[in-house]
Amino acid sequence: MNTTQLEGLIGMLFVLGILVLLVLPAVFGIVRDRRVDRQLREAEQGPAQERGPSKGQKSSSRSTVPSTATWYAEGRRSKKLVSS
């Protein structure tokens, strides 16, 4: 391998390294968004299917404040509707 080929190889590896550094945060963001979406979906579906009003529990007549997860999910849904 002569000097020109070695310089070409080093340059190519440098460019690929920069590409990886630029793409890596986007991949982490996608993985994080999918995890959050899955957690929100489980939070919405889980309690309604697993728990029901049992004999020992009393329902509250006062209104409840929506949780942060509900607020976040509604915000994401509205953004998806706007973007599509």
Backbone torsions as a table, in degrees:
resi	resn	phi	psi	omega
1	MET	NA	123.8	-178.0
2	ASN	-90.5	-179.9	-174.1
3	THR	-64.1	-39.5	-179.4
4	THR	-63.7	-44.1	178.8
5	GLN	-65.3	-39.3	179.5
6	LEU	-64.9	-41.8	177.1
7	GLU	-64.0	-38.9	177.3
8	GLY	-63.5	-41.9	179.0
9	LEU	-64.6	-44.3	179.1
10	ILE	-63.1	-43.0	178.1
11	GLY	-62.1	-42.7	179.5
12	MET	-64.7	-43.1	178.2
13	LEU	-64.3	-36.9	177.8
14	PHE	-63.8	-45.5	179.2
15	VAL	-64.3	-42.8	178.2
16	LEU	-63.9	-37.7	177.0
17	GLY	-63.4	-42.4	177.5
18	ILE	-64.5	-41.2	177.9
19	LEU	-59.4	-43.7	178.5
20	VAL	-62.5	-43.3	179.5
21	LEU	-63.9	-31.3	179.0
22	LEU	-78.8	-34.2	-175.9
23	VAL	-84.2	-29.8	-174.9
24	LEU	-56.7	-46.4	178.5
25	PRO	-61.8	-35.2	177.9
26	ALA	-65.6	-40.8	178.8
27	VAL	-64.8	-43.6	177.2
28	PHE	-60.8	-39.4	178.6
29	GLY	-64.1	-42.5	178.7
30	ILE	-63.1	-44.9	179.7
31	VAL	-62.4	-42.0	179.9
32	ARG	-65.3	-43.1	178.5
33	ASP	-62.1	-41.0	178.8
34	ARG	-65.0	-38.6	178.6
35	ARG	-65.2	-43.1	179.4
36	VAL	-64.8	-43.4	177.8
37	ASP	-60.2	-42.2	179.0
38	ARG	-64.3	-41.3	179.1
39	GLN	-65.6	-39.5	178.3
40	LEU	-66.0	-41.7	179.0
41	ARG	-63.0	-42.3	178.0
42	GLU	-66.4	-37.0	179.7
43	ALA	-67.6	-34.7	178.6
44	GLU	-73.7	-41.4	-174.0
45	GLN	-86.9	-35.7	-172.6
46	GLY	-58.4	-59.4	-175.9
47	PRO	-63.4	-33.7	-178.0
48	ALA	-69.2	-34.0	-178.3
49	GLN	-86.9	-37.8	-174.2
50	GLU	-83.5	-39.5	-174.7
51	ARG	-111.3	141.3	172.2
52	GLY	-133.5	172.4	178.0
53	PRO	-66.5	116.8	178.8
54	SER	-95.6	175.8	-176.0
55	LYS	-65.8	-32.2	-176.8
56	GLY	-82.5	-14.0	-176.6
57	GLN	-97.1	141.6	176.0
58	LYS	-110.2	140.2	178.4
59	SER	-84.1	146.0	-179.2
60	SER	-90.1	140.0	179.7
61	SER	-88.9	-13.7	-179.7
62	ARG	-82.1	151.1	-179.4
63	SER	-74.0	150.9	-179.6
64	THR	-108.3	152.9	177.3
65	VAL	-85.8	134.5	179.9
66	PRO	-63.4	146.2	-178.3
67	SER	-73.6	167.6	178.2
68	THR	-63.1	-36.8	179.5
69	ALA	-63.3	-40.3	178.4
70	THR	-65.2	-43.9	-180.0
71	TRP	-62.7	-42.1	-180.0
72	TYR	-65.2	-43.3	-179.2
73	ALA	-64.0	-41.5	179.3
74	GLU	-65.7	-37.9	177.1
75	GLY	-64.2	-40.7	179.2
76	ARG	-68.1	-38.5	178.7
77	ARG	-63.4	-43.3	-178.7
78	SER	-66.1	-35.2	176.9
79	LYS	-67.3	-38.0	179.6
80	LYS	-66.5	-37.8	179.4
81	LEU	-67.0	-38.9	-179.4
82	VAL	-68.4	-40.3	-174.9
83	SER	-75.4	-22.0	-177.3
84	SER	-92.7	NA	NA
